[in-house]
Structure formats: C-alpha cells, structure tokens
Amino acid sequence: MKICKIVLALSLLMASSHVSPQSHQRLFAIVVDPAVSENCGASIDAYARSIRADGLETLIIVDKWHVPDSIRVQLQQLYLNNHLEGAVFIGDIPVPMIRDAQHLTTAFKMDQRRPWDQSSIPSDRFYDDFDLQFEYLKQDSLQPLLHYYSLSPKGAQTVKSEIYTARIKPPKYEGKSRFDLISTFLEKAVREKASARRISQITYFAGNGYHSNSLAARIDERFSLTNQFSVLTNGKGKLNYIDHTYDEFIKGRLMAELEREDLDLAILHHHGAEDTQYLNASPYSIMADKWLEMARKFFRGKIRNAKDTTASKQYYIEKYNVPESWVNNAFDPAVMLKDSLADAAMDIHIDDLKNFTPAARFIMLDACFNGSFHLEDYISGHYIFNPGHTVVVKANSVNTLQDIWSNQLIGLLELGVSVGNWAKEQFTLESHLIGDPTYMYAASREGGDKLNFAMAHKKDDTGYWKKLLKDKHPEVRALAMKRLAAKGAISPEQLFSIQRSDSSPTARLMAYRLIKKSEDNLAISSILAGLRDDYELLNRFAAIDASENQSPQLLDELIGMWIAPGTSQRVSYQVKGAVELYEKEAALAAYDKALEGKQGIWYDERRAERGNFERILISKESDMKGLLDPATETRNNRFTITALRNSQQAAYLDTLFRFMRESHDQTLRQLLAEALGWYTQSWRKQEIIDFCKSQIEVEKDDLVKRELQRTLRRLTD
C-alpha cells in the first residue's frame, strides 16, 4: 500500500486512494519538516513500513504551514474521520508554548511577568488533546519555532489526550548534521521494532533528595513494581534497584547498568535540569577527615560564588569559626580543578552522554527539565541519538512534582501495549515522549495486541472493560476501572469496595484515585481509608488529598499520623503540611487531644514542638488578616495570594471572598481569581463555585472576569 505524503490541505488527504473517512484502519501520522523530508526520505519510508508491520497505517505529513494551528487541524480531522491513534514530530516542528495553564502541570508555577520563553510551558498537548482550546498570542522573535498560546477558559481545564504524540528532534552534536542523526535513529528504531523483545530485566534508580530519601517509599516501589509485572513474580525476570548512596559517586555504576545489553526497561527518579541529571549529594562517610574535606570544599565554593569574595571569606571565618587555612587556597588553580572534577562526578551531564550507548529500549526520566525539547540541546535527546538500543524516553519539558504516580499502569508494557498508548494515560502539560511512541515490547501472554488496540479504539466499549475487571493481571484491572469510570459505568461504591479489598496495591490506588474524581460523598471515607492503607504511595496521595480537602473530619486522623512514630518520612512531610492549613484553635485542640495520655521521650518532644506549631498557625492567620489591612504592602499580599495555589487554604475563604469584593487592586484580584481555581478538591468547593458565579455577574474588570470564568470551568470540569 502506497504511503501518502500530505503537503497541502486536508482535502488532498481525503482524496487519497488508501484513506477515507469511512476507513476503519488504525492510523499513525509522521509529521516532518520539509528539509527532513527531502534529506531523510528513505529512512522515513523504512520507519513508516516498520509501523505498518505492526498493524498501523501511516501517513507522512510534510509541514508546509510552519504554525501549530494548521498541524493541529490536520491531526484533529484525522482523529475524527480516520481513526488516528498517534503522531510523531520529526525535525523542526513548531513548538506550542502554553500560558495561563499552570494548573495543567504538576509543579510549574512561575510568575508570567518573567520572559515568555521561561514562563511558558513547551507542550505537545496542544497537538494531542483536542478538548483544550487555545488563543494565539505571538511567535517568538528570536526563536521562530516557538509559538505562544493562552489556554482559553472556554475549553477543557484538564488533560485527557485523544491521541499520543512524541518528538524526534536531535540535540546538538559536534560534527553531525541533524539529517544524519535523524536517519540513523530511524534506522535504529526499525531494527529494534523488528526484534520483538519481551520485558524481563528492569532497573529503577533513586537519586538524592527524591521522595525525601524515604526508604519506605523506595521499598514499596519495589513491591508495587513486582506486582505490576507478572514476569517479576513468576521467576522469569529480575528487578534491580540502585540507590545514590551505594557509592561516593554513583554515576559510573548507573551508566554501566543502563548499558547492560539485556536491560529492557529503566525508571530513573532524580532531580534534573535541561543539561543535567542530578544524582548525588555530599557523600556519606564515617571518616572525620572526609567530613572535614567536604566542609572545606563547601566553604571554598561559597566564597568563589560570592560577589565580594573578600567579604564572603571574612564572613564565613567569623560566622562559623572557619580556620583561614581552610579557604586560603580557594582560588588555587589546582584546587579549583579538583573541586570542579568532584562536582562534575556527582551527576550526569550532556558531555557524559557523547559516547554513551544505553541498552534499555524505554527509559523514564522522572525529573525536571530533562525533556526540554524546545532547546537546541537537551539531555533526553542524547538518550536516543546514539548507537545504543534506546528508542523512546519519557521526560518533562519543565519542572515536575515528586509526588506523582509516575509508574501508573506501566505493567501494561509487558502485555504488548505501545509506549505511546501507555504514556497517553499519564500525560500532563509538561510530560513528553522523545523517540518512537509506537515501540512495543512483545506481549508476555497471548492476545496482548488486542489490549493495545482496545486502549486506542475501544474506549467507549463498557462491556469489554467490564469483562476485564476480573482479569488476573492487576494492571488490566486498573485500566478497566479507569475506562469504566470515564464513562460513568462503575459506581463510587464499587470503587470503594475495590480500594478496601483488592490484594494489588496499584489496583487499590487506582480505585482510590478514581473515587477522588467522582464528586461523590465517599471522598472523605476514601481518604481516611487511604491514610490507613499499608501501601506507602496510597498513604502519601491520601495525605496530599487531605491537605487539599481540609475537611474537619480529617483533622484528628492527620494530627494522629503526624505525631505517630511509625509514619513514613514522605507521608509525615505531607500530613505536617496539611495540619498547618487548618484554623488555629481547631488545629491546636486536635494536637493536644492526640497527645493526651501519651508518655515517653518521643511524645515529650512533640509537646515541646507545640509552640512552633502555634507560631506557624498564627503566621498564616496573620497573612490572611493582612489582606484586609490597607497598611499591608502589595508585595506581601501578592505572596499570600499566589501561595494559595499550593496550599488551597480553606479556613479563611470568607476573608478571600471579601478581598475579591472590596479590593481595588485589579492585579491582585486577578491573581486571587486564578488561585481559587486550584481548590478542585476542597470540602468548600461548592462555596467557591457559588461565589464565582455571583461575582462574574457583577465583575467590571475584563481580566478578572476572564480568570473567574476559567476558574469556574476548572472547578466544574
């Protein structure tokens, strides 16, 4: 069957001989820039044939428009009329830079007054989520590939992508043209697709500071991954774990592990930047001389980075009683080189990847900024453009939250589900696939390809998904729950029963997450059950949701967990943040009640901390009162209001409503209107909805009114 190249309007596509609006073929679009089409034609055609061998018809679309809107129209029409399943963007395809949509990310909250290329989110959700609506703003004057859009309040306010997308965009390589890099990668993708490799070897890594270095979180992740992959329970596979504490410099061990020829899948949790994977911290040691040398190096670095190095040196000598001999050599070239090499050895930098040949076919970089594909050079690109076996990476274009379910449904990959169909279930505004999204591992059981098809093309078949609720594989049961919940074909009561009884931790977690979205009265009961579950991640999510809900019914349980000695590190961090959001008198009363009758050193220390807890509550109360005090500086009120996006503090909603009605500072009122849109899980959400509706009726400022409309859509979506 001939592969069609689209170079003009969609009408040409519909007139082609092998695709029609009535076609029931699965379809995949390969979008390329004109120069790539001209220089990499043979490799693109070979790649398209390899996809067709998997049962996906292909269309090659040459981007003659150079604006995101035209490409989006093409993809949307193909989805509506031709069963489009996914798309890949090869070369210099326009990058949508999204504004006014930080609520669609997991962590990005930057002041949009900063430069637009920094305060916007590079996101291909523009191309794959057709319910989102955007308003064009402008093209970047210095970087013409970047096009800025505002998320419209008229469209959806949550991400639910209809298709999956990925980028094949070469990073910077000295002496290699982007055409050579693209052709070489596509040839590799063809080879790897033909190998039909099954998953048997999996590695996951925990970098410094991730999940507060909680051992409970890492132990439970191993337990859940073993549950998610049947190959890990039947003795036919192996799961390796690498922790940043294994070595003084973990980089060598981790890179060697990723180059293992038999490694199939790697999950890397760490912090990151556009050009760095942050792995280590100061190494742990029991040797006094090692600690002293680390202290010397620390102070040398502080002095070097100071604006006034002489004053800085004197400050540390006097403030910390640092001997002058420790820092006299701070600018000695040999010492500077030694310190620089030690710093470089702690992390993976782009230069480390120049001759790197990772073997895992799919690698997840669960880190900030590693997927910044809009830049000339970015670290995730180097994971696929090399002679190794890696063909697809999941990474983030901006920062990402640690407390997310990054492994959600990942066990589906062993059942023949493509990386694209799997990733589509997890997309946020910042998450992206780099490489071949159609790559799939060979199914570990018969009929795996049917599930891959069903994920893309049987979303509405509730009968099919109801049958899969009884599947032996927990990931299939979890997916079935998700599909049925989206159609309203499974009740919150059924989900709650699964949450309390299923033996699989990830199935229980999926049931819990779906109850959270069901707008049902079971939400509080479900959170309480989650706080008492023995799966750490479910514990953690329940604590996070409790901090967003802030119902008085949750306060005693949260305080009890906070002072309990057995609460895990990351969960304790979350419940502490939650109880600090409650009204002062209620929170202190619950604190005192929880400590009644408790004896011992641990509880005496908790009693000693009551004063600090009270000071935090008083400070938050004072910040809220300051909103109504004309003497409060604008910058302080701005900080108080923008902080609500993280806290969603409900105890002082009446104060916030009054500020919105009475303040004459339209900028702050607009910020508050936006902040109220983050209260999607609040026990007082209906009050906010009612307030927004009434305020919209009388609002005179157009920008504030627009933000109120966006918030109302978010709270009712």
QUIQUI-V359353 format. One record per run of one state. SS is the DSSP state (alpha for helix, beta for strand, coil for the rest). FROM is the first residue (numbers start at 1). TO is the last residue. If there is no record, write none. Layout:
{{SS,FROM,TO} {SS,FROM,TO}}
This chain:
{{coil,1,3} {beta,4,6} {coil,7,9} {alpha,10,15} {coil,16,26} {beta,27,33} {alpha,34,39} {coil,40,40} {alpha,41,52} {coil,53,56} {beta,57,63} {coil,64,67} {alpha,68,82} {coil,83,83} {beta,84,90} {coil,91,94} {beta,95,99} {coil,100,101} {alpha,102,104} {coil,105,115} {alpha,116,119} {coil,120,120} {beta,121,122} {coil,123,124} {alpha,125,128} {coil,129,133} {beta,134,139} {coil,140,145} {beta,146,151} {coil,152,163} {beta,164,168} {coil,169,177} {alpha,178,195} {coil,196,200} {beta,201,206} {coil,207,209} {alpha,210,213} {coil,214,214} {alpha,215,228} {coil,229,229} {alpha,230,232} {coil,233,237} {beta,238,243} {alpha,244,246} {coil,247,250} {alpha,251,258} {coil,259,264} {beta,265,269} {coil,270,270} {beta,271,272} {coil,273,275} {beta,276,278} {coil,279,287} {alpha,288,304} {coil,305,308} {alpha,309,319} {coil,320,323} {alpha,324,327} {coil,328,332} {alpha,333,345} {coil,346,347} {beta,348,349} {alpha,350,353} {coil,354,361} {beta,362,366} {coil,367,378} {alpha,379,383} {coil,384,391} {beta,392,396} {coil,397,409} {alpha,410,415} {coil,416,418} {alpha,419,424} {coil,425,430} {beta,431,435} {coil,436,447} {alpha,448,457} {coil,458,461} {alpha,462,468} {coil,469,473} {alpha,474,486} {coil,487,491} {alpha,492,501} {coil,502,504} {alpha,505,516} {coil,517,522} {alpha,523,531} {coil,532,535} {alpha,536,549} {coil,550,551} {alpha,552,563} {coil,564,568} {alpha,569,579} {coil,580,583} {alpha,584,595} {coil,596,600} {alpha,601,608} {coil,609,609} {alpha,610,626} {coil,627,633} {alpha,634,642} {coil,643,643} {alpha,644,647} {coil,648,652} {alpha,653,662} {coil,663,665} {alpha,666,678} {coil,679,684} {alpha,685,698} {coil,699,701} {alpha,702,716} {coil,717,717}}
